[in-house]
Amino acid sequence: MTVPPLKAVTLTHVRYQKGDRVGLFLAWISLVPVFISLGGFVSHFLFRRELQGMFFALGLLLSQFINEVIKTTVQQARPATCALLEMCDSHGWPSSHCQYTFFFATYLTLLSLKGLSFWHVRDNPVLHLFTWSLALLTMYSRVYLGYHTVAQVFAGTALGVFLGAVWFRVVNSVLYPYFPLIEESTFGRMFYVKDTSHISNVLKFEYDMARAERRNLASNSKAE
């Protein structure tokens, strides 16, 4: 009886040459999509329930789905260096890591330039520098670590920027007028889904509302 080869679930399995400190740093950079997905969007849904954030995450999922469809269709092999990493059981064109990070950078930049609130940040040069630096480092890491060719990372980058811009247009031009309907829907009421992108300073708004509610409770207690 022939036993089929085993395949591991490799969520954070990124290899680098032992003793290579640059490789170690870039290996961690290569995990940026995992950190964004788990640390950013999961916690955002659990604690914020913002429609802008939810559609942002949906766009990233659609982008990754498109990436897999293209990879399966084109079936371009990864570079020979990838064989040494024992991680070449998938196709390489376009790079999904680059597509993810550049989609993220493009969408977040357009969101902040438009003045929409998300994660309580607005147009900020430091934000743009940090976001695009991570995207570029991710792009470089995939070639440096041997997982992709230069052409594969550039393809992922171009597709990520394109899809990020298109999805931003779809969400904030086509879907945005329906945000109030989603808020008032059964789903919106059940999960406390909301949109605060029309509020200029969400942190101050929530701070003022919390203080006002505390004053009301104190007044009601004295009245009783």
RACOR-V904265 format. One record per pair of residues at least 6 apart in sequence whose ideal C-beta (glycine too) atoms are under 6 Angstrom apart, sorted by the first residue. I is the first residue (numbers start at 1). J is the second residue. Records with the same first field share a line. If there is no record, write none. Layout:
BEGIN
I = J, J
END
This chain:
BEGIN
12 = 31
14 = 27, 30
15 = 85
16 = 23, 24, 27, 145
17 = 23
26 = 141, 144
29 = 137, 138, 141
30 = 141
32 = 101, 134, 138
33 = 100
41 = 57
44 = 53
49 = 192, 193, 194
51 = 179, 195
52 = 118, 197
55 = 171
56 = 107
59 = 167
60 = 103
63 = 103, 163
67 = 96, 99
71 = 91
74 = 93
75 = 91
76 = 91, 92, 93
78 = 88, 92
79 = 149
81 = 146
82 = 88, 146, 147
92 = 148, 152
93 = 152, 155
94 = 155, 156, 159
95 = 142, 148, 152, 153, 156
97 = 138, 142
98 = 139, 153, 156, 157
99 = 156, 159, 160
101 = 135, 138
102 = 135, 157, 160, 161
103 = 160, 163, 164
105 = 131, 132, 135
106 = 161, 164, 165
107 = 164, 168
108 = 131
109 = 128
110 = 168
111 = 118
112 = 122, 123
113 = 123
115 = 122
116 = 197
117 = 196, 197, 202
120 = 202, 203
121 = 127
139 = 153, 157
142 = 148, 153
143 = 150, 153
179 = 195
182 = 188
183 = 194
196 = 202
199 = 205
END
